[in-house]
């Protein structure tokens, strides 16, 4: 069994090295590699129809290297639990729809706006709070970002632009540059923040053209990674994070507290140290957003507080992420403790 796992891991590693990031992304979006997950006993075809599984070579490789833990596969494996509807869970748990200010522009918090830059991700997280979001209707890039520029020109109190989605780094570098060339003309925009899982799930995307683009930006550059477990920090992922750090990008991480993934004090402590060792500061530990078809990921709030207290007792303050939840209609993240 172990020999099979090692051979499979070497096989996938050679595939990754042979393909461009665009090819890897195309293969992930085609669903071909999700067939590897179908060998798992809990795989549900019905759940896969509700929310299409998307995984990259990098993720498959990491799962193969960690055959005795569900920390990775549980995040991407469609299971029968997703076919259950719960009355207390909704399709828009964080109130994105009510906060849409214009085409693809979500304006919830003072001084910053979020752009739905892309409708695609390199992986589909099974607990995604936007798994029901109608991306085809709400893309900020639809008209060459013009609605974004017009909105920001009229809102000079906004100083930070957040690229989200989907994953903004699924866009080509030229498309990203098209936006930032226009943003540069708005003197009140000081910070560009990118929320992306790409550095760990599609590390080859962090390439020279992307680094050159980042180097040319006049903004403060912040990239918020999404890493829930230390096993996600593969050698390739660590290399991509190091590249970003070398190009003066501030790296922060947000995690989600997930049942059967990281709902354990020692697991989260290990994650904080692994992040710090690779130049990333733990930023947020989110309570699960109560999105429909993903209730099996929720950790009871009393248990969440016990876990966080255990972290607080053992971690230095700078490695203790803020435990928060996003409440629809609130003007900021809500601290849990």
N, C-alpha and C positions, 0 to 999 in steps of 0.2 A: 504493500500500500504506500509506504513512504517513498519507495523507489519510483512508483508511478507518479506520485505527487511532484517529485523533483524533476522527472523527465517532462511532465506537463508544464511545470513552471518555466523550465528552460525553453520549451517550445514556444510558449506565449511571449517570453522575453525576446526571442529572436524575431517574432512577428512584429512586435512593437518597434524594434530597432530598424526594421526594413520598411516601415510605412511612414509616410508623412502624417502630420497631425490631422490634416484635412481628410486623409484616407481613413485614419482611425476613427474620426468623428462620424464620417459617413457610414462606416461599418456598424458603429454603435447605434446610430439612428435607424439603420435598416433592421435592427433586431436580430441579426445573425448570431451575435455572441451571447445573446440572452438564452440561446439553446443550451449553453453550458449549465445555466441555472436550473433547467428543466430536469436535470438528473437528480436534483434535490427532492427528497420525499415530499416536502410540503408544497411544492410548486403547484399553483392553481391557474389553469388555463382561463377560467372564468374571470379571475381577478386581473389577469393579464389583458383581457379585453376591456376592462373598465379603465385601466391605466397602463399604457404600454410599457413593458420593461425596456430600459435602455441601460446598457453597461459598456464600458470600454475594455480594451485588451488589458490595460493597466489594472483595472479592478478585478477582472477574471484571474489575472496572474496573482494578485494579492490574495484572493479567496483560495486559490489552489495551494498557496504557500501556508495558509492557516486553515487546514481542513478540520480541525477539532474545535473551532470556535464559530459561533454564529454572528460575531460582532460585525462582520462585513456583509455576509450573505443576507442577514436579516434586514439590512437597510435597502437591499435591491431585489429581494426575492418576493414575487407576488404570491400571496398565500390566501387560503379560503377565508381567513378572518376579514379580508378587505371586502368581501361580498356582503357583509352584514351592515345594515343601517342602524344608527343609534339616534334617538330623538334629541340628545343634547349636543350633537355634532353637526356642523354646517359645512356648506361648500365654500364659504368665505369667512373663516373664523377671525381674521384680523381686520376686517372692514376695508379691504382694498377698494371695493366698488364705490363705496360712499366717499372715498378720499381721492377718486380720480378727478383731477382738476382740468385736464385737457387730454389730447391724444397721447396715451401712454405715460402720462405724468401723474404720479401719486404724491400728493402734498399733505402730509400728516403733521409734520413737526416743524417748529419754528427754525428758519434759517437754512433749511435743506429740503431738497426735493429728490424723489426717487424716480428714475426712468426705467420703464419696462423696455429694456434695450433689445432683448431677444426673446423669442418664444421657445427656443430650444435649449436643452441641457445635454451635456455629455453623458450624464447618468440621470435616471429618474429615481429619486429617493422615494420610497414607498410612503413616507410620512409627510411628503411635501404639502405645505399649507396652500400652495397654488396648484395643486393637482387638478382642480376644477376650473381654473382661471381661463377665460376665453381669450387667449393670446391673439387669435386671428382678428379680434376687434380692437385690441389695445396695444399696439406697438408704437413706441415713440419714434422709431426710425422710419415709419411708413412713408412720410413725405420728406425724406432727406433731412429730418430733424427740424424742419422749419417751425412746426408748432412749438417745439421745445424752446427754440431761440426766441420766438415771439413771447412766450410765457415768461421766460426768465428776464427778458428785456423789460417787462412790465412789473417784475417783482425784484426790485433791487435789494430787498432785505435778505434774499437767498444768497448764501455764500458758499454752499457746498452742493455738489451734484453727485448723486449716488447712482451708479450703473448696476442694475439688477436684471431680473427676468423671471424665468429662464436664466441662462448664464451669458453675461455680456461678452465673455471671451470666446464664445462660439462664433461671434462676428469676425469678419476679416479685419486685419489691422488697418486696411485702407478705409473701411467703414467707420472704425473707431476714430481714425484721424479726421474723417469728414466732420464728425461731431466736434472734436476738440479744436479743430481749426476755427470753427464758428464760436465756440465757447471762449476762446482766447480773447476775442474782441469785447467780451463783457467783463469789465474791470472788477465788478463786485463778486465774481466767482473766484474763490481762492483755493478751494480744495476739490479734487476729484477722487471719489471713493468708488472702488470696484468690489462688488460682492461676487465671489467666484469659487467654485469647487474645482475648477480646471487644474490648478497647480498640482493637485494630488491625484486626480482621476484621468487627466490627459496632459502629463507633464511636458510632452514635446511641443505643446502649444506655446510654451514660454520660450520663444525662439528669438533670434537676433532682430528680425524686423519689429517684433513687439517691444524688445528692449530699446531699440533705437527710437521708437515712437515715445516711449515713456521718458527717455532722456530729453527729448525736445520739449516736453510739457513744462509750462511755467508754474503749474499748480503744485500745491502740496499733494503728494500721491499716497493714497492709502489703499491697501488691498486687504479685504476681510475674507479669510479662508473659512471653509466650513469643514471641520474635521471633528468627528465624534469619538474616535478611538485611535490609540497610538499605532495600531496595525495598519492604518491608512498611510502612515509615513514610510513609504517604500523608499528605496535608494533613489529612484527616479524622481519621486516627489520631493525628497530632501534637496536634490540637485536643483530643481526648479525654484524652490524657496530661496536657496542661496543666490541664484541669479537675480531674483527680484530684490533681495536685500542689498546686493552689490550695486544696484541701480537706484539706490536711495528711495525705495518704496517702504513705507511703514507697514509692517505686517501684524495684523490682529487676527484672532480666531473667535468664531462663535460656534458653539456646539448646541445640540438639542439633547435634553435628557430623555432617553428612550429605553423602554422596557426591553430586556433581553439583548441590549446593545452595550450600554454604558451605565446602567443603574446600580453602580457600585463605587464605594469610596475609593478603593485602591486603583480601580480602572481610571477614574477621573484624575486622581493624583498623578498617575503614570503619564496620562495625556498632557497635563500641565507641564511637567518636566520635559517631556519629549518635544513639545512645542517650543519651550524656552531654549532648549539645546539647539534648536534649528532657527532661532531668530524670530520666533512668533510669540506675541504676548496673548495669553488667554484674556478674552474680552467679555463675552457673554456666555452664560449657560442658560439657554431658554427652556422654560417649561414647554411641553408639547402643545402646539396649537391644535385646537380640537376640530380638525378637519374630518369631514365625513369619509368613511371607508378606511380609516387608519386608527381607530380607537384602541386597538390592541397594543399600540406603542405607549399609551399614556401611563405615567408613573403617578401614583396617588400623591397629592400635595404634602401630606404628612410624612410620607416616605422620602419625598424630595427634600424636605427640610432637614430630615435626619442625615441624609447623604451630604447635604451642603455643610451642615455643622461638622461632620467628620472631616470634610475637606478643610474647613476653616481652622480646625485644630492642628492640622498637620502641614499646611502650606504657608509659605511666606505671603504677605499681603499682595505683592505684585504678581503672584502666580494664581491668585484666587479670582476666577471670573465672577462677574456680577450675575447672580441668579435672578432672572427677570421673566415676565410674561408679557405678551403683547395683548392688550385689551382694546377691542374695537372702539373707536371714538375717543380714546385717551390721547393726550398731546405729548406723551413720552412713554417709554417702556416703564412698566410697573415693577419695582423691586419686590421680590417674594419674601426676602428675609429683612 
